[in-house]
Amino acid sequence: MTKRETVSGTTTFSVRHDLAESLVMTIADTVAAATGRHTDDLPALYDAVAPGALDALFMPRGETRSTPDGWLSFDYAGTHVTVAADDEVSVHVRTDSPVDEETFAANSPAAVADD
């Protein structure tokens, strides 16, 4: 499920990361949807954060997580991304570069997974 909320000049797009999928792809898909771009048009994620570190922090190990709570935030592709231990990925976009709800919904990770 995707969620969109605008507060104080910033629009936040949030999705729940599916643990069966790659966290890196969830981030890329959400940023692409939030900015109205295709994932191929985004810069490499490793220029912003080490993908291996994301996996080490947030991927489950058996029945437990490496990080039981907490979050990691970083700037990526003109957005501010927050990954939380509760599997929520949030992408914060300044409202001077808005994406309409229909464009986000059509490109969100949930919509892409349904195709």
Secondary structure, 3 states (H helix, E strand, C coil): CEEEEEECCEEEEEEECCCCCCHHHHHHHHHHHHHCCCHHHCCCHHHCCCHHHHHHHHCEECCEECCCCCEEEEEECCEEEEEECCCEEEEEEECCCCCCHHHHHHHCHHHHHHC
